């Protein structure tokens, strides 16, 4: 039997003219460039043996999954375990370097960077994401699956599988828009992790891709 591969895809660029951290808020859909990113990811997977496509319930993830599912004649499943992490700053304009993290009114929220205190625990994120990956592995046994999720959950999952500490500098995440983090399995055990950016050429022309919030 062939090895099983579960590709975890970050969604494409989101239309966010107000520049807020949108997190789990409804109504945030892909920008026109984000739609092209989703198509680029689908094209990168065209020759793969994909038999299972599942996405976070958020609109941007569902949209990103659509061209992949259509390409293989598959439905887009929904798995709540793939959703963006909860965050106290959701709905606010906040980003590193804008002074929000030096504002004394936010210090209590930011008191614990290890858990972290401002949102869903990294451990909880890692465990739900790994459970979703294992479910996809079983569904696609011997072939390949695609899961569409969000930057922080994907990066936390990868660090969990690599047995690294979960808290980290968000500026150092290797998880670009519409990137594929691919988990290769030997039975139920992860035997390797790959990473590709099929939409890198589109990220390069996006004025907002490098600072995408709530992704």
N, C-alpha and C positions, 0 to 999 in steps of 0.2 A: 504493500500500500504506500502511496506517495505521502510525503510529509504534509501536515496541515499548516496553513499560514493564515493568521488573522491580522489583517491590515487595519490599523486604527487611524482614521483620517480626520484631520482638523478641518472644520468648515472653511469656506472662502470668506473674502472680505464682506463686511456688513455695512449697510447704509446707516451711518450714524453722524449726521451733520452737526448735532449738538455736542458731540464728543463726550458723552456720559459713559460711565461704567454700567453697561446694560445687564450683565449677568443673566439672571433667569427671567427678566422682564419679557412679556409677550410683545409681538409686533416688530421685532428687529429682524429684517430680512436681508438677503444678500444684495449688495450693490450690483450694478451692471458688470463691473469688473469681477466681483465675487462669483457671478454666474459663469463667467469665462474660466475662472479658477476651478470651479466644480467640473466643467467640461474637460479641462486639462488633466485633472485627476482621473476622470473616467477614461480618457485616452491612454493614460499611463498604465491602466489596468486592463486594457482591451484584450491583450493576449493571455491574460491569466484565467485560471479556472475558478471563477467566482460563482458560488452557488448560494450565498447567503448575504443579505444586505440589511443592516439594522442601523438606526440612528437615534440620537437624543430626541426627545419630544419637541425641542425648540425649533422654531421655523427655519433658522439659518442652517441647522444640521439636516433637517428634512430636505430642504432645497438642494443641499450639496450632495445628498444621497441619490436624488432623482435621476440624474443622467447615468449614473453607474447602474442603478437598478434597471432602467430602461434598456441599456446596452445589453444586459444579460437576460432580459425578459423576466425579471424578478420583482416581487413587491418590496416596498420599504417597510421593514418591521420597526417597531418602537420599543426601546428599552430605557426605562427611566433611570437605570443605573449609569447611563452615559451622559446624563445632564450636566450642565455647568455647575461648578461649586457654588454654594451659598456664600454671600459676602455682605457684610454690614454696610459697605459703601455703595451697594447697588443703587442705581438711579442718581448718583452724584457725579459731579465733574471732579475727578481726582486721578492723579497719575504721579509717578516719581518725578521729582524736580519742580512740581508746581506749588510747593509749600504746604500742602495738605498734611503731610506727615510730620511737619514741625509745629502745626497748630495745636496748642495745649488742649483744645476742646476734643481732640482726637486721641490724646495720649492713652486714656484708659482703654480704648478700643484696641490700640496698638501695643498693649503691654506685654503680650506673649507672642513672639514671632515663630516659636517652635510648634505650637499646637495647630493653627494660630488662633489668637483671640478674636480676630475680626471676621472669621468665617468658619466654614465647615472644616473639621479636623482633617489634616492630611491623611491620617491613618484610615479614616472612614472613606475618603475619596479613593484611596488606593485599593481598599478591599472591595468596594462596590464595582470599581472598574475591572479589577482582576476577575471577579465573578462573572461579569458580562463577557469578558474575553473567553473565559473557560466555557461558557454556554455557547458562544459562537464556534469555538473549536469543536465541540461535540456536534453541533448542527452541520458543520462543513467537513466532517471527518475525512481526511485524505485529500481534501481540496482546499478552497480558499474562501474566506469571509471578509467582508468589509464592515467596519463599525465607524460611524461618524460621531465625533464628540468635540470637545473644546480643549483649548490649550492647557490650562492648569490640570484638569483631570488626566489628560494624556501624558503630560510630563511627570506628574506624580506617579502614575502607573509605571512608567518606564523606570523611574528611580526605585520604585518598590521591587520590581522584577530584578533590577541590577543590584539589589541589596545595598542601596545607598541611603543616607539619611534623607528624610522626606522634605524637611524645610530647606529652602534654597533661595538664591538670588534670582528673582523673576527675569532680570535682564539677561540671564545666561541660559535661558531655556532654548533647547534645540527643538522647536516645534512651530515652524512657519505656517502661514495661512495655506490651506489645502495641501499640507504635507502629509506623508504617509510614514507612520511608525509601524513596522511590520514585525510581528512576533511569529517566529518559526518554532514549530512544536515537533518533538520526538515523543509520540504518545501524549501524555498529559504534561510533559515537562518542556519548558521553554529551552530550545537549543541554540537560539540566536535571535538577535534583534537588528533589523535594518532600518535605514532612514533615507527618504528621498523627498525632493521638493519639485514635483512636476509643474508647479505654477510659479517657479522662481522668476521667470521672465516677466510675469505679470506683476509680481510683488515689486519688482524693480521700477515699474512705471506708476505705482500707486503712491499718492501723496500721504496716505493714512495708514498703509499696511504695517509700517514699522512701529506704530503707536496704537494699534487696535486695542480697544478696551473691552473688558467683559467677554473675552473671546473663548 
